[in-house]
């Protein structure tokens, strides 16, 4: 049992009946407002508007993560999409969450799909206890049968008789994080997966008021913890050396993943040249985020680029241009109206990752800082590219 489950209130059910439980939740939301109104970095009309939306987005998703998730009857629920991009959501990913318990056995099955990577990460604590969770184990490169199906038994003990794949459920596992990484947005197909508890009986029991009262009480604490945890991450981005992203191996992400963290500043008459030499790896990308660690409108703007989308120069270097107006280059990163924000680089399955550099230049001089052979992208080509991007995201998040 995690530390977030230990502080049981004697009056939780009384609070449920009197309305105090609801007031505590809304008080927690009010307290979380400090990440918007107590941070000078967000003192602009754009960031205040996005800040209120950010608070409400997380408050809304707290309902499932803290109140409905149940290891007895687990559900794989999509966590992030273009309308809920908080928590550094990767535009190349579909994320699933489900609460589990090492007391049970589970069957994970369905169609594999064709995403470039599919992994299950087993975590302790509670997803909203960030950054206190730990990775307990990772199931990489999930195998499929000849029909393209996944069928894996997850249990603490290996069964005496079992046909098919088995993966040991780590002691203390409290939830799983299922991630699909897509490289070619136009062709790769999402998985169709189900998680079920072995031996579960149906129908499921009705809501237990005492259990729900406790969950509501904990939800407020978890919500404030989440907001504060996110702000600590933003602080880490802002503390990174100016003009570069130093990549370090992730301690809480996918196995073999390197993160590069940094910030950008770009006025309307400026551009930022981002340079990175990709190492041999299975996946790499770069994306822009606002000061709430939210990914920016990736379905209708080119705010991210991965290794499949990227155009590399003859010397093997990836050069992108952060600019408010389309600079007419293939690797344009659109800051979505923000004159400052966060930059995140990812590299997966690499032995190491070098750092990336960023340089501010006048917008009119962009071409002088790029190789002479850099292609010119016209408006019609850009519009067609952005439309394909929008359609591929809509398809992927509908499947």
N, C-alpha and C positions, 0 to 999 in steps of 0.2 A: 504494500500500500504506500503510495507516494506521499510526500509531505503535504501536498495540497489537500489530502483527504483526512488529515489528522485533527484539524481544528473544528470539531463538531460542536455546534451551538445547542444548548438545551432548549432554546426558544425558537428554533427554526420553524417548527410547525405553527407556533403562535404567531410568528411574523408573517407567515403565509396567510393566515386567516385574517389578520388585522390590516393587511396592506403594507406593513413595514418592509416586507421582502421586496416589494416593487420599489418603494422609496429608496431602499439601499442600492438597488440596481441603478436607478437614475442618478443617485448621488455619486456612484462610482463613475458614471459617464461624465458627470460634471467635473469630477476630480481629474479625469483623464484629459479634460480640455486644456490643461497646462501645456501639453505638447503642441498646441496650436497658439494659445494666447500668452504663454510664458516663454516663448522662444523668439528672440529678435530676428532670427534667420527666416522666419515665416511672416514677417511684418510687411506684407504686400497684399493688395486686394485679391490677386490670383491665388496666393497660397492660403489666405484666410478662407476663401471660398472652397478650395480643395481640402482644406483642413476639416471643415465641418462635414464635408462629404466623407472624408476618411474616418472620422469618429463614428459616423453613422454606419458606414460599411462594416467596420469591425464589430460594432455593437450588434448589428443584425446577424452576423455570422456566429457571434457568441452563443446565440440561441441554440444552434445545433451543437457546436463544439463542447459547450459546457452543460447543456440541458438535455439533449436528446441522444447523444452518442452513448451506446450501450454495448459492453463486451458480450452480454448474453445473446443479443440479437444484432450483430454488427452490420453496418451498412457502409459500403464504399461510396463516399460522397465527394464530389468535385469541390476543391477548395478555392481555386482562383480562376478567373476568366477576365476578359476585358472590362467587365463591370465591377469586379472585385480584385484589383491588382495589388493589394497591399501585401506587405511581407516579402518584397523583392521577388514577386512572381516572375518567373522566366517566360517570356513570350513564346519560347520554343517548347514549352512543357504543358502537359496535362497532369495535374496533381490530384491524388485521391488520399483521403484520410479515413481510418476506421479505428475505433477503440477495441482493444482486445485484452485478454487476461491469460497469463501463463497457466492458469488452472484448467484451461480448456484446450481442445483441439479444433482446428479450423481447416476448411477446404477452400482453397483459392483456385478458381477455375474460370475458363472462358476462352475467347478467341484472342490470340496474341496480337493481331494487327501487324503493322509494319513500321512502327516508330523506330528510329535509329537505336535508341536505348530504352530498356524497360527494367526497372529495379524496384525492389521492396526494401525499405529501411525499417528496422525494428527499434523503437524508441522507448525510453522510460518516462516517468512523471506524466505530465499532461501537456498537450500541444501548446496550450496558452501559458504554460509556466516558463516560457522563453525568457532568458537563455539558459535555464537550469537543466534542460533535458540533455540526455546523452544518447549517442548512437550505440546500440547494443550489438547489432549485427546487420549485415546487408546481404541480400540475395541478388547476385548480379547475373546479367545475361540469362534471363529465364528461358529454360528450354521448352520446346514444344514437341508434340507428337507429329507423325506424318501428315495429319489433317490440319496442322497449324493451331492446335488447341493447347492450352495450359491447364494442368491439373496437378496441384501440389498440396500435400498434407502438411500442415503446420502444427507441431505438437512438441511439448517438452521432452517426451519420451518417444523413442522410435517404436512403432507398433510391431508386434510379432508377425502379423500378417498384413501386408499392404502391397498392392500392385500399383506401381507408379512412383512418382517423385515424392520425396519427403525432405523437409527442412526443419532443423531443431528450433523450436520456439525458445528464445533466450529467457532466462529467469529475470523477472521484473519487467518484461515487455508489457507496455500499457497501450501502445497504439502503433499503427503502421503507417508509413508514408510511401505511397506508390507513385512513382514518377515515370512518365513517358517523355523522352526527348525527341522532338521532330527536327529533322534537318531540311528535307525537301518538303516544304509546306504544300506543294501542289499535288504530290502523289502519295505520300505516306498516310496510312490509315490508322485511326485510333483503335486501341484494344477494346474489347467488350468483356468485362471481368465481373466476377461475383465473389464475395467472401461470405461463407456461412459457417456457423458453429456446428460441429459434428454432434449429433444427438439432441439438437434443439427441438423442443416441442411447440406445436402451433395449435391454436392461436397464442400469441405472446400475451403475457398477463397485462392487465390494465395498469395505468399510471399509479404508482405508489406515492401518495401525498407526502409521506415522511421523507422518502428518498428524494423526491423532487424539491422539497423544502431545503434540504441540505445542498442540492445542486445549485439552487438559486442563490443561496448564501455564498457558496464558493464562486459563483459566476462573477460577482462583482469584484472579488479579490483577484481572480484570474485576469479579468479585463484590465484592471489598473496595472497589473504586472506586465501584461502584454504591451500596453502602450509605453510603459517605461522601458521595457526591453527593446522595443523598436527605436526609441529615442537614443538609447545607448549605442545602438548600431549606427544610427545617423552620426552620432558624435565621433565614432571610429572612422567613418568615411571622411568627415571634415578634418580629422587630425592627420590624415594621410599627407605625405609631402606634396607640395604644389607641383603641378605639371607632370605627374607620372602616376602609374598604377603599379604597385609592387605586388606580385602574385604570391600568395602563401597557401599551403594546403589546408583545406577546410577540415574543421573538427566536428561539424554537425551536419554537413551536407552529404552528397553521394560519395561513395568510395572513390579515391583517386581524383578528387575534384580540387582544383586550384581556383581561388578567388582573387581578383584584383579589385581594390577599392580606391576610389578617388573622387574628386569633384571637378566641375567645370564652371567657368564664368565666360559668358559670351553676350555682349551687347548687340543690338540689332545691326550695327555697322561692322561687326567683327565676325570672325570664324575661328574655330579651334581645330587644328590638325591633329588627329589621333593616329599614332603609328604603333604597330605591333607586328612582330614576326612570330607567326603561329608555330609552335613546336609540333612534332609528330604526335598525334592524339586522335581520339575518336570523335571529339566534338570541341568546338570553341565558339565564343560569341562575345558581343559587347552590347550593352544597353544603357539607356539614360533613365534616371528616376528623379522624382521630386524630393523635397526635404522631409517627406513622411515615409521614405523608403517604399514608395509606390511606383510601379512601372507606368510609364506614360503611354496612353492611348495607342497601344501597339497594333490594333486592328486597322485603324484609319490613318496612321502616320508611321513613317519609317523611323521608329525610335529605337530599333534594335537591328542588328545584322549578325547572322551566324556564318560559319565557315562555308556552308553550301551556297549561301546568297552572295558572299563577298567576292569582290574583284580584287585579286592580288596583283601587285606590280611585278615587272620583270625580275626584280631583285628578291622576290619572295616576301615582301613586306606588305602588310595590309595598312592602307592609308584611308582614313575616313575624315569627313568634314562635318563638324557640328556647326550649323548655321540656321538662322531663323528663316531666311529666304533660300529657296532651292538654288544651290551653287552649280547645278548642272553636272554633277559627277556621280558615278554609280554608287559610291559608298557615302551617301548623305545620311547624317543622323539629325533628326528634327527634334529640337528641344521643346516643342509644344508650347511656345510662348514664355518659357522660363529663361531668365538671364543668368541663373545659377542653378546647379543641381548636382546630383550624384551620378557617378559613372561606375558601372559594374562590369568586370570582365570575368568570363568563365572558361576554364580549360578542363576537360574530362579525359581520364585515362592517359595521362602523360607522365613521364618520369620527372619532369620539372616544367616550369613555365617562366619565361623571361618577363621583364617588366615592359609596360607600355608607356609611351611619352605623349604629352599634349602641349601644343604650342598655340598661343593666341596671335592672330595676324589680322590685318585689315581685310574686310570682306573682298574688297576690290583687288587684293593681291593674292587671292587663294591660288590661282594657277601658277604663280611664281614659286610656290612652295610644294608643288606636286610634280611628278615626272611629266615630261613633255608628252608622253604617249597616253596620258590619262584621257579616257574617252569623254565625249560630250553627250550628256543625256538631255534631250529636248523635252518640252512640256508634254507632248503626246505620249512619248515613251514613259515618262514619269507617271502620268495619269493611268496608263494601262497597268503599270507595275503596282501602283497603290491599290487599284481595283482588284487585281489578282490577290494581293495580300489580304484585303478585306474579305473576299469570298472564301479564301482558304481558311481563315480564322473562323468565319461563320460556320463552315462545314465541319471543321474539327471539333468545335465546341457544341455542335448539335448532335454529333454521333454518340 
